[in-house]
C-alpha cells in the first residue's frame, strides 16, 4: 500500500515536506488537496479530501517521492489542509491505489 507522511510545523514561511512511499514505480501520482474531508467511495478506495484544486500529476519515479515546500503567508490561522495521493496501479482496484489521507493543520492564533 502506498503511504503519505508529512513533516514541518505549517507556519507561514516554514519549510515542510510531503513524503510519498511504496508507490508503483514508473507510474503517475495524482495529489489531491482540500480544506475539508469528503471520505467518499472512489476508484475502489476512499477519497479523503473534498477537492479544492484539480489533482496535481507527477511521475512516481522509483516508487517514492519527497516534495519539500514553503507554506505561503496569507492562509488563515487554524485552517486544515487534507491531502492524499492516488497512483495508477494495474494491481489496484479499478487500476488505482490510494495513500492514507493526511490532515495538515495550521496553528491557531
C-alpha positions in Angstrom: 0.0 0.0 0.0 1.3 3.4 -0.9 1.8 5.8 2.1 1.9 9.6 2.7 3.6 11.3 5.6 4.5 14.9 6.3 6.9 16.9 8.3 7.0 20.6 9.3 5.2 23.0 11.6 2.9 24.5 8.9 3.5 28.1 9.9 3.8 30.9 7.3 7.2 30.7 5.6 8.1 27.4 7.2 9.8 24.5 5.4 7.6 21.4 5.2 7.8 18.1 3.3 5.4 15.6 1.9 6.8 12.0 1.6 5.1 9.5 -0.7 6.4 5.9 -0.4 5.7 2.4 -1.5 4.2 3.5 -4.9 4.2 1.7 -8.2 7.4 2.6 -9.9 7.3 4.3 -13.2 3.6 5.3 -12.8 1.8 8.6 -12.1 0.9 10.1 -8.8 -2.1 12.3 -8.5 -2.0 14.6 -5.5 -5.4 15.7 -4.3 -5.9 18.6 -1.8 -8.9 20.0 0.0 -9.8 22.1 3.0 -12.4 19.7 4.3 -12.9 15.9 4.4 -15.1 14.1 1.9 -14.4 10.4 2.7 -16.3 9.3 -0.4 -16.0 6.0 -2.3 -13.7 6.4 -5.3 -12.0 4.0 -7.7 -12.3 1.1 -5.2 -11.0 3.1 -2.3 -11.9 6.2 -0.2 -11.3 9.8 -1.5 -10.4 11.7 1.7 -10.1 15.4 0.6 -13.0 17.3 -0.7 -11.1 18.6 -3.7 -10.2 22.3 -3.7 -7.9 22.2 -6.7 -7.5 20.0 -9.7 -5.3 17.0 -8.9 -1.6 17.5 -9.5 0.1 14.8 -11.6 3.7 13.8 -11.0 5.8 10.8 -12.0 6.4 8.2 -9.2 10.0 7.6 -10.3 11.3 4.6 -8.5 8.3 4.5 -6.2 9.0 7.2 -3.6 8.8 11.0 -3.8 9.8 13.7 -1.4 8.1 17.1 -2.0 9.6 20.0 0.0 7.5 23.2 0.1 7.4 26.5 1.9 4.0 27.4 3.3 3.0 30.8 1.9 1.7 33.6 4.1 -2.0 34.5 4.0 -3.6 31.2 4.8 -5.9 31.8 7.7 -4.8 30.5 11.1 -6.5 27.2 12.1 -7.1 26.1 8.5 -6.7 22.4 7.9 -5.5 21.0 4.6 -6.4 17.4 3.7 -4.0 15.6 1.3 -3.9 12.3 -0.4 -2.2 10.6 -3.3 -3.7 8.3 -6.0 -1.4 6.2 -8.0 -2.1 4.5 -11.3 -1.6 0.8 -10.4 -2.8 -2.1 -12.6 -2.9 -4.3 -9.5 -5.1 -1.9 -7.5 -8.9 -1.8 -7.5 -10.1 -0.2 -10.7 -6.5 0.5 -11.8 -5.6 2.8 -8.9 -4.2 2.6 -5.3 -4.5 5.4 -2.8 -2.3 6.5 0.1 -3.7 7.3 3.5 -5.2 10.7 3.9 -3.2 13.3 5.8 -4.5 16.3 7.7 -2.1 19.3 7.9 -3.4 21.8 10.5 -2.1 25.3 10.5 -1.6 26.6 14.1 -4.3 28.7 15.7 -3.8 32.3 16.7 
